[in-house]
Amino acid sequence: MTQAEKNTAQELLKFIEKSPSCFHAVENIRQELISNGFTELKEQDSWNLSASGMYFTVRNQSSLIAFILPQLKTKPDSLSFRMTASHSDSPCFKIKENPELTSAGFVKLNAEKYGGMLLNPWFDRPLSLAGRVILRQDTDNFTTAFKTVPVNFDRNLLLIPNLAIHMNRDANDGHKLDVQNELMPVISSDPEFKLLPYIAEELKINKDQIEGFDLYLYNRDKGSFWGAGEEFIVSPRLDDLECAWTTMKGFINSKNKKLEDTVKVYCIFDNEETGSQSRQGAASTFLKETLFRINSKLGYNEEQYYQALAKSFMVSADNAHSVHPNYVSSSDPVNRPEVNKGPVIKFNASQKYTSDGVSGAMFKKICRDAGVPFQVFTNNSNSQGGSTLGNISTEQVSVLSVDVGLAQWAMHSPMESAGAEDVDYMIRAITQLFC
């Protein structure tokens, strides 16, 4: 691994550290786009687009679509779209309304699972809260009656203590966890503790201004390098902030190479871990509406929009499973990717992934042209495996698509591991896609 590759991986880890929630991740990407000359568009406003322009729009503060328009020196019969899609959310615990639970003189916060989580690794870790708080405005206007502010208690605030082995001798022999009773995070030894005043104090506001919140537990452990040659990285939220960040970097790298008839599109969606069925998820009309507006504002009609989709290509980027040195038999006998061996193309006979022979061949060419190694993943035939946002987003925008990712271990754990070299590989491949 070169020093430049290590520096790139370090930059990723810093981004993840600054992104404890989906809202923070999207805000950090938003700021990166602005610093690179992109203009923000509001969905509720009329859009004025110019050839070669660079724009983005945000929905729910947790999903974002950015695009770079073509030169259009000679107006083609129709456009095409070249896209990436990844997601901003990760499995974690979400805090419920009326969250205080008092037990044995201690206060816990009432929480529920968000996404398919590995539960045991959440025990005995320093935890905190991050997300957004909704504040009441002093106005009678319904549309401006509330505003949202980000919040991150950037300190060790909570912990889920394990039960000592002396009190549960069967703990290492398999124990089904009771989420409601065994995984509630402890926050205070003061039985009078209340969360809303604590939030108000943090934000320096009046408690009565708070009308709601979307708060999530996050692991406070920082990302770092490990291994004899520091060839591995470990960090919270690698799935899927690693792909969200690397595809963003590749997209921005291409900003000065405007294509003649192709719109370059970068997407990050929320709620992938819970099925994408939300107004800001990949199953929503967010991408469909954005592409249609671009097509219309550049002077093309509905028929030409459908022509454009028929010529388009999407890379759905969501991390993949590496073969595990302690569980080799859980992987396919042949198609089992390794960390630090390049992007992974994911195939599934039941169409859990969108990749087929054609789209897979196209991504292989992209990698070869970029000088980047690539790998193939298929599930062990005894395992169904998971799905991703590629086939969900194409329900609304039917385009040729390939599902890819970077190989990692411990997916859906609060601390995940991957290869440090793969970060640079993905950026180079996505840069090639957009050039």
N, C-alpha and C positions, 0 to 999 in steps of 0.2 A: 504494500500500500504506500503510495506516495504521500508527501506532506500535504499536497494540494487536495488529495482525496480525503485525508484525515480532517483537514480544515473544513471541507464541505460537510462531512458528517457532523462535525462539531457545531456548525451553523444550524443544521437540522435540530440537534439536541437543544440548542438555545431557543429555537422557535417553539418546540414542544413545551419547554419549561415556561414560556410566556403564554401558553395556550391551555390553561387548566380546564376550560369548558369550550363547547362548540361556539359560544358567542365570542370568546376571546380569540379563538383560532381564526374566525372569519374577520374580526376586527383587525387582527395582525396582518392578514392577507390584504384586506382593504387598504391599510396604510402602505403596504409594500407596492400595491398597484398605483396608488396616488403618487408615491415617490418616483415611480417610473413613467409618469406622464399620462396615466389613464384618468378619464373623466367619469365621475359617478352620475348615474341616471336614476331617478326615482320612478318606480313603477306607476305611481299615480300621476306623473307628469307626462306631457307630450314630449316625444323624443325628436331631436334634430340631429341627424347623423351625417357625417361627412366622409367621403372616400378616404381611406388610409387612417381614419380615426381610431382611437383606442378608448374603450368604454367598459363600464361594469355596472351591474345593478345588484342590490341585496334584498333578500326577503327574510323577514322574521329575525334579522340580525344573526342568523345561523346558516343561511345558504347564500351563495354568491355565484353569479355568472358574469364572466368577463369576455370581451371579444375584440379582435383586431380586424378592421374592415379591409377589403382588398383595394388595390389602386383604382380599378375600373377605368383605365385609360381608354379602352375600347369596351363598351358595355356588352358583356356576354349575353347569350340567350337566357341563361339562368345562372344562379350562384351554386356553390356547394359549401358544405360546412365540414371542417375538420376539428374534432372535439376530443377533450378528455373529461372524465367525470370521476370524482372521488367523494369521500364523505368526511364531515367535520365532527361527528359524534363517536363516542367510544363507550363500551359497556361500563357501567358504574352504578352507584346508588343515587337515587333522586329523593330529596327531602319532601315529605308530605306536608300538606296544610296542617295547622294546629300541631306542630311537631313534637312538643315536649312530652316525654314519658318519664315519670318518676318511679324509681325502683331502688329500694334499700338505701334511700337517702341520696342517691345520685340521679342526675338528669341525663337521659339519653334522647337522641333525636329519632323520630319515627321516619323510617326510610323504606323505599321499595326498590326492587331490581329494575334497572334500565338495561335492556338487552340481555343476551345470553352470556352470563358471567361465569368465570372460574371463581368460586366463592372463597375457598380456603386461603388463598394468598392475601386476602384483605385483612386477615387477623394481624394484630400486633404491628401495624404500620402507622407512621405519623400521617394523619389525614387533615384535610382542610375543606373549606366550602368555597365554591366559585359559581358564578352564573350571572343572573340579572335580577334586579328589583324593580317593581312597577310602582311608580309614585303618582299620587293624585295631584293634578294641577288645579290652580285656583281659577277655573273657567267653567262656563256652562256649555261650551262647544263640545259636543260628543266626540268628535274626531281628534280633538287636542286635549281631552280631559286627563290623559295619562301620559307619562313619559317613562322610559326605561333607562336605567343606569346599570353599567356593569359593576360587579363586586367580586373581589377576590380577597379572602382572608389569608394573606400571604404569610402564614405562620402555622406551626403545629397546633391544631385546635381540637382535634378529636382523635379517638382511637377505638378500635373494636378489640377488647382484650380476649385472649383465648382462655379457655378453661384449663386449669393445670391437669397434667396427666394423672395426678393422684386422685382427682375427682372424676375422671373418665378414663378408666383403664383400657377401654376399647377404642380409644380415639384413633389409634394407628391401624385398626382392623376394619375400618370402613364405618363411617358415621354419616347418616343423612342429616344435613344441616336444616334447622328450622329458621328460616330467614327472619320471621317476625320476632322470634324470641331469642335468637342466638347471635344475630348480626346487627343489632342496633348500636350505633356509635355513641360512646360516652363523651359528654361535653363539659359537665360541671359537677362539682360536689356540693353546690348550693342548691337546695331543693326549691328555691324560689326563682331559679334562672328561667328567663324567657328569651326566645330567639329574636323576636322583632325589636325589642329595645336594644339588643346587642348589635343588630344590623344598623339601626338608626344611629347608634354611637359611632360605628365604623364609618358611616357615610356623612356623619355630622348633620343630621336632619332630625326633624320631629317624627317620633314613632307613628303619629296619626297620619302622616303622609303616605305610609306604606299600604298599598292595596293588594299586593301580591308579589310572588317571587317564583323564579325557576332556579333552584339551587341544587348543586350536585356535589357529592363527595369526590375528592380527588386525592391521589397518592402524592405525598410530598417528596418522595425520593427523587433525586435528580438523575437525569440521564448521564451515562458515562461510557467510557471504553473499557473493555476487559479482554482477557485472553493473553497468552504468552507474548504475542506480537501486537496486542491491542487491536486485533482484527475484528472484534465483535463490538456491538453497542447494546446497551440495555437501557430501557426508558419506558415510562408510562406512555400509553396512547400511540404506539407505533402504528397500530391498526386504528385509523387509517391516515393519521397525520403525516406519516412518512410519504405516502403517495400524494396526499394533498399538497405537500410542500415541494416535492420533487417535480410534480407536473406543473406547478406554478412557476418554478424556476425555469423549466424548459420553455414554457409559454412566454415568459418575459424575455428569455434569451433570444427569441425569434422576432421581437417587436420591430426591429429595423429592416426585416426582410418581408416586405408586403407582397402578398401573392396577387395575381392578376384577377382571379375570379373566385377565390376561396376565402370564406370567413373563418378565422381561427377562433375557437371557443374553448374557454376553460370553465369548468363547472365544479362546484363543491356543494353537496347536498347534505341536509341534516336528516336524522331519524333512519338512517340505513340499518342501524342495529335493532330497530324495532319493526322493520318491514317496509319502511319508506312511505307508509300510508298517511301522509300529512300534507298540508299546503306548501311546505317547504321541502318535502321529500322528493326522491327521484320519481315516485309514482304520480306526483302532482303535475299540473299543467305549466309549471314554472319555465321549463326549458322550451316546451312547445310554443308558449306565448312569446317568449323572448326571441326565438328564431323567426317566428312569424312577423314580429314587429320589425326586426332587422330587414327581412325580405321586403316588407311593405315600404319601409322608409327609404330603401334604396331603389324604389320604383318598380318593383316586381309584383305580379298579381298572384292569386291563390294557386292557379295552375302551375305557375313557375316555382312556387314554394314546394309543391309536391315533386317537381322535377329536381329541385335542389336536394331534397331529402334522399331521392333515389341515387344521387351522386355522392352522398356524404359518407363519412367514416368516423366512428367513435372508438376511443380507447378508454374502456372502463378500468380504472386503476384502483385496486383494493388488494391489500397484502395477501400472500399465499403461504401455505404451510411448507416449511423445510422438513426434510427427513430428520427424525429425532434420533440421536445416537443411542438413547436408552429405550426407544420404542420403534425400532426399524420396521417391525412387522406391521405397524399401523399404516405404513405408506404403501403405495403401489410398488410392485417388485421392480419396475423399470422407470416409470415416470415420476421420480421422486427428487425434486429440486434440492439444492444445497445452498446455504447462505454463502455470499460472496462469489456466486457464479453467474450473476446477471439477472435481468428481469425474467419473470415466469409467465408463460402463456398457459391459461387454465382452460381445460376441456372437460365437458361432462355430457354423457349420452342423454341425460334427461333434461338438458338445456338449463341446468342451474347456472351455467355460464353461457355467454353469447358466442364464444369462439367457435368457428367452424374451420374447415379446411382452407377456405378463401381468406377469411379475416386473419387466421393464424399465419398464413403465408405472407400476408401483407405486413404484419408486425415483424416477422422474421427478417423481411427485407429492410425494414426500418432499422432494426438492430445491426444488421450486416453493414448497411450504409454508414451507420454511426460508429462502426468498429466496436460494438458492444456484444458480449456473449449473451446468449439467451437459453432458457430452459423450458421444459414442458411439465405441467402438473396434471395428473388425473388421480381421482380418489382410488383408494383400495376398493376393489369390487364388492367387499363386504360392508362398505361404509357409504352412507348417502352424502355426507359432507354438507357444507353450507352453500349459500348462494351469495350474490352480490347485487350491486345496483344496475349493472349493465342490462340484464333482461327486464328489470323493472322499468327503467327509463325508456326502453324501446317500445313499451306499451303505449306511450304517448308520442314518441318521436321514432318512427320505424326506420332505422338506418342500419347499415352494415356495421357490426361492432365486434370487438375482441376484448376479452377479459384478461387482464394482466395484473401482476403485483410483484412485490419483492418478498423473498423467502424469509420467514421468521419462525421463532419458537414461542410457545406459551401464548398463542393468540387468545384474546379476551381475558388475560390476566391483568392485574393492576401494574405489573412490571413485565415487559416483553423484551425478547432479544432478537437481534438480527445481525447482518453483516455490514461492517463499516464501508466496505468498498462498493456495495450495491447502491448506495445513495448516489454516487457520481454516475454509475452506469445508467440509472433511470433518467437522470437529468439529461444525459447525452442522447438517449433514445428519444425522449419527448421533444428535445430541441430539434432533432432530425425530423420527427413527425410534422412539426410546424414549419419546417423549411423546405 
